[in-house]
Amino acid sequence: MITQEQRDRVRGWFTGRLPDGLFEELVEVTVDREEITVIGRVPAPGLADDASDAERESAVQGRIQEFRERTRQARMDVAGEAEHQFRRKVSWGVECAGQRALFTHLAAPVMTRLRQPERQVLDTLIAGGVARSRSEALAWCVRLVQRHTDDWLTELRESLEHVERVRAQGPDGDED
């Protein structure tokens, strides 16, 4: 479990380390056991007021691609330092004109043992064309649960952070 203090330290490090002007704003830094995902806002392309939706979408996609190529080396340099310091891979993404795009990001294997009823759920999703594999079906299920239980998961995470703080106060905890 990653504590809020650990998340804050990682976000603070990126806030201080990112080159000035890389992003208009650092939108989000997400941390789990394997990966840090850094998402920043980039300026929307300037378009005429009467630009079509297709033109707007293409311009935003072009801006995202331009940012990705232009900043590749700077992002790789920061990621290398962060990976050494935090022992996690770093992934990048941007928000531009309300669209979010993630660049190469980690897909971590998760080992699990499922009984037949759970496997049948996954197989039904495959048969229904919702997913192409059990792995994709399981990811779909996780996203569905995540979407509908944000409040519950937030409360659970806060509870786990409280447990970590109490555990740290015990005889084996780190004392300042």
ABEGO torsion letter per residue (X at the ends): XBBAAAAAAAAAAAAAABBBGABABBABBBBBAABBBBBBBBBBBBBBAABBAAAAAAAAAAAAAAAAAAAAAAAAAAAAAAAAAAGBBBBBBBBBGGBBBBBBBBBBBBBBBBBAAAAAAAAAAAAAGABABAAAAAAAAAAAAAAAAAAAAAAAAAAAAAAAAAAAABAABBBX
